[in-house]
């Protein structure tokens, strides 16, 4: 895939973070159990894809450079924690006990917020400081996401546009 712009891995991942944060806001605005479950399903899908992109593209690129082993271990632990909470949510139904379901979504949001903060303040900076080609990494991220979602290959700049892979499924 050719990168026809100056879009970087950082801009793509920041875009994903905003999209995921927006889904938490959408959950807060949902009034009925079915809507809440739908948002959680979208969150689950987006988070799993996001974590796979990190684990299969970003983390290996940093490991290859021999950079940030402790930081990578922390990021992997955060991903594992998010996966655990997502699994717990999948076993719950919003209409069984709204307070308990809302509480679990709040726990997920805290985990994700912590992960986003760590990623934006440390991990992505580490990638840039390691001398990684952030445009090439952006292309690798787009290719992997295209592969995971079954969408047609696009440039990293196109990925930032609403009609392509970086838009929640329910908004397509």
Buried (B, 14 or more C-beta within 10 A) or exposed (E): BEBEBEBBBBBBBBBBBEBBBEBBEBBEEBEEBEBBBBBBBBBBBBBBBBBBBBBBBBBEBBEEBEBBEEBBEBBBEBBEBBBEBBEEBEEBEBEEEEEEBBEBBEBBBEBBBBBBEBBBEBBBBBBEEBEBBBBBBBBBBBBBBBEBBEBEBBBBBBBBEEEBBBBBEEEE
